[in-house]
Amino acid sequence: MTKADSIIRALDLMFPNARVELHHQNPFELLIAVVLSAQTTDVSVNKVTLELFKAYPDANAMANADLKALEIHLRSIGLYRNKAKHIKALSQALIDHHEGVVPNDREALEALAGVGRKTANVVLSNAFGVPAFAVDTHVARVSIRLGIAKETDSVRTIEEKLMTIFPKDKWQTLHHQMIFFGRYHCLAKSPKCGHCPLYQLCVFSQKKPYEGF
């Protein structure tokens, strides 16, 4: 069994139903939620979007929103002033260039305010079913600890290595599973090494003794 097969099997066992945890009902809401999630937990984002999406349900409403009103909605999350500007600007861009509809094209997505490659990957994968492997802090940490990537690798390099080692039809599922694995098991400060099914593959220098899975 290859290393990739072992990882797939372990994560399928641990997190068979892993999925995006940002609450959304359409591509627009997903796009906004992912932009807001930068340096902020999904839980925090879900709290603010509950009311935000009621007040501004589409690109037209968001583009015409008062900036201060947006800031009030977002003030409980990090970088809220910049994020308010981004979601208003990207909503206006959707109106101006895409008839208010979120594009399913990477270049078009990355041209929007506040949208980088990771955000574009999340939207493409989850909203449109386009195979993509978004790399956040959890995915990066897990990739390094499992010896897929190096500490010195850029996010783009990690993404490319993941796309090379894993089958394309597994990218979307594995993206979520690796996030769950990093968020709930292979934590940054207190990883649950003692009961990890991937212990033998782990190259983390500070891993704790194995106790059995």
C-alpha positions, -999 to +999 in steps of 0.1 A: +000+000+000+014+034-009+017+063+015-012+081-003-034+050+000-026+047+038-035+084+043-067+081+023-078+050+042-070+065+076-088+098+069-118+080+054-121+060+087-116+091+109-136+117+090-159+100+064-183+130+064-158+159+065-172+190+047-169+227+046-180+241+080-188+276+068-226+280+067-238+289+032-267+282+009-252+294-025-219+303-041-222+339-032-226+332+005-197+307+004-175+332-013-182+359+013-178+334+042-144+322+029-132+358+025-143+365+061-126+334+074-091+347+069-073+346+103-107+339+119-124+306+130-153+292+110-173+293+142-168+331+145-176+336+108-208+316+111-220+338+139-217+370+119-229+357+086-262+345+102-274+382+103-251+395+075-268+373+049-303+382+061-295+419+056-275+415+024-285+382+006-269+389-027-242+408-046-265+438-053-275+442-017-239+438-005-225+462-031-250+489-020-245+484+017-232+512+038-196+504+047-201+514+084-231+491+086-210+462+072-183+469+098-208+467+126-219+433+113-183+421+112-168+438+142-165+406+163-140+390+138-104+399+130-095+425+104-132+434+101-126+469+085-106+455+057-130+426+052-159+450+051-142+468+023-134+436+005-169+421+005-184+454-006-158+458-034-160+422-046-198+424-047-196+455-068-172+437-091-197+408-094-223+433-105-200+451-129-184+421-146-204+389-139-241+400-137-240+395-100-231+358-103-200+342-088-178+330-117-166+294-118-133+305-133-101+308-112-087+339-129-120+357-125-123+347-089-088+358-080-094+392-096-120+399-069-110+419-038-098+398-009-098+366-030-065+346-033-057+312-046-069+294-014-103+311-014-107+305-051-099+268-046-125+265-019-152+281-040-143+262-071-143+229-053-173+233-031-196+255-052-188+242-086-173+207-081-140+217-098-112+195-085-089+217-063-068+213-032-070+244-010-041+247+014-048+264+047-028+263+080-042+229+089-035+213+055+000+228+055+008+215+090-005+180+083+013+178+050+046+187+066+041+163+095+033+135+072+064+141+051+045+152+020+060+187+022+088+205+038+088+233+064+103+256+038+077+249+011+054+277+000+017+272+001+017+268-037+044+242-035+025+222-009-006+224-031+013+211-060+028+182-040-006+172-027-021+172-062+008+150-073+006+124-046-032+121-044-057+111-072-076+141-087-110+126-077-099+126-041-088+163-038-121+178-026-127+151+000-091+150+012-090+188+015-118+187+041-105+156+058-070+171+062-086+202+077-106+181+101-075+160+109-055+192+117-083+209+135-094+181+157-066+155+159-032+167+147-034+200+165-007+226+163+002+226+200-012+194+214-014+168+187-031+135+196+000+114+186-007+086+211-038+075+192-030+084+156-035+059+128-009+078+108+018+076+135+042+055+114+041+080+086+046+110+108+080+128+107+072+154+133+102+156+155+082+164+186+056+137+183+046+119+215+048+081+221+023+059+204-003+042+226-025+025+200-053+035+178 
